[in-house]
Amino acid sequence: MKEKKIIKIIRKMQISYDGQRYRDLSFICANLVVFDYPHSELWEIHIKLKSELPEGKMADVMFVTEDNQRYKAKVFISAEDINNRVYVLQKRNELLTF
């Protein structure tokens, strides 16, 4: 059985890691991908940045999607294509709306 993906475009994002304050994250494009599995909320963020992120770190993110939903979550930063600054922010807890 194949999972269904629900994709939302992210309009604005802020990030915090290493005990720093939240700062705006400047990106070229960012998408929230939610996988439709029974009894589970699996999601990740695919993002292409103008600058680099520290790979292998935990971070807190706050973001707004195209439908004006606001979310906050803890993620793990991993590189998909480090040369082109493409990253995947993987779920570490549930998405919290605020």
N, C-alpha and C positions, 0 to 999 in steps of 0.2 A: 504494500500500500504506500503510495507516494504522498509525501506531505505537501500541503498547500502553503505557499508563501504569500504573506501580505506585506506589501512594501509601501512605506510612507516616506516622503521626502522630508528631510530635516532642513529647517530654515535658519535656525540659530542654535549655537551650542557653546557651553562654557565647560571648562575642565579644571580639575584640581588634583594634583598628585604631590607626593613628598611633603605633605603638610603645608603646601602653599595655598594662598587664597585662590578662589575661582577666577579664571581669566577667560576672555573671549577666545574661541578657537577659530582661526581664519581658515576656511576650507573652500575647495573648488566645488565639490559635491558631496553629499552625505545622505545615506538612506538607512532607515530602520527596517530591518527584515524580521518579521515575526513568523515562525513556523507553526503550522496548525497540527499539533499532535494532541491526541486525547489526554486529558488529565495533566497537562503540562503547559508551561508558558516558556517556550524557548525562543530566544531572540538574539540578535547581534546588530551592530552598526557597521556599515561599510562606508569608509570615508577616504577621500583624496584631499590631501592637505597642501597648503602653500609652504608650510615649514615642516620640520620633523617632530616626531613624538618619541619619548623614550620607550623602546620596545621592552616587553617583559615586566612592566610595572602595573600595579593596581592604580586605578584612578576613580574619582567621582565625577560624574557628568550630569549636567542639567541641559535639556534641549527642548525646542519647540518644533512640532511637525507642521506640515502644510495645512492641516485642519485645525491649527491653533491649540492642539493638545500639548500640555507641558508635562515633562517627565523628569525624574531624577533617578539615578541608578549607580551602582558600583560596577566597574568593568575591568577587564584585563586587556592591556594593549598588546597586540601582536601585529607584525608586519606581513602584509600579503605580497607587496612589491616595494621593497625599501628604496630602490633607485628612483621610482616614480612617486614616492611618498603616499602609497596606498596602504591603509591600515584596516584591521578588523578589531572592533571593540567588542569583546565577548562578554556575555551575561555572567555576572557573579551574584546577582540577587534579582528579585522581582522588580519590574518597572513600577515606580510609584508616581502617581499623578499628583500635581500640586497646582 
